[in-house]
Amino acid sequence: MIFLRNLNRVQERINNAARRAGRLPEEIKLIAVTKTVPPETIKEALNCGVNRFGENRVQELILKYPELPPGTEWHLIGHLQTNKVKKIIGKVALIHSLDRWSLAEEISRVAIKNDIVARVLVQVNVAGENTKHGLSLLEAEDFVSSVVPLPGLEVQGLMTIAPWTENPEEVRPVFRQLRELAVRIKASKIGAHMEYLSMGMSGDFEVAVEEGANILRIGTALFGKR
Ligand SMILES: *Cc1c(COP(=O)(O)O)cnc(C)c1O
């Protein structure tokens, strides 16, 4: 059971990072990122007690969705094309990648049509990398305030992908800036729930926990190299 061994190791590292930061490990949700991972392996993870899975592509998510039991929690963590919104509304617990107005409008429209409220995180490109999606730190607050009044959609926090690095200490400021942005938005009159900070992946999740992450998106450290 390589998965179980990996899971225990990751959970122990999360627990230790939480302890260092004076936080409770239970307040941190682990999302197992299953891109390229076959459904049999996902079922094995489910048997080990993991019940939240993240996919970055809509096509892959909807192929795996019917293979797993109802009640399995799915997260869309990658870039979302506007014309694919209708395929995932009602299937995912949280969309982590709201990054533009046209997408917000489409999520709102499709959610209303399906009589649900879609929960979303606003993706922020904290480091300003041009290979990544997301709003800049400067745009994000205005964007959140324009999206909050939309019906059928509820902003629940922020998400970021830190730049790749060998030394996770280097991306600590990225995580810190996302947390500070959430604090500013919460203190403003916008009225957005800033419940979740989705940040931290296999290479940097301990630093993310120390900086306040409460959703971690971890693939490689659980399932091995893709
Ligand atoms: C693939 C992916 C992850 C997980 O990355 P690992 O380094 O394998 O842990 C997290 N977030 C997003 C958006 C991803 O696409």
The ligand as an ORCA input file, in Angstrom:
! r2SCAN-3c Opt
* xyz 0 1
  C      -1.311     19.354    -10.575
  C      -1.825     20.422     -9.687
  C      -1.590     20.381     -8.297
  C      -0.807     19.279     -7.610
  O       0.558     19.352     -7.924
  P       1.620     18.374     -7.244
  O       2.897     19.118     -7.362
  O       1.592     17.103     -7.993
  O       1.222     18.187     -5.817
  C      -2.120     21.399     -7.527
  N      -2.827     22.414     -8.082
  C      -3.065     22.488     -9.405
  C      -3.849     23.625     -9.948
  C      -2.570     21.492    -10.253
  O      -2.813     21.573    -11.569
*
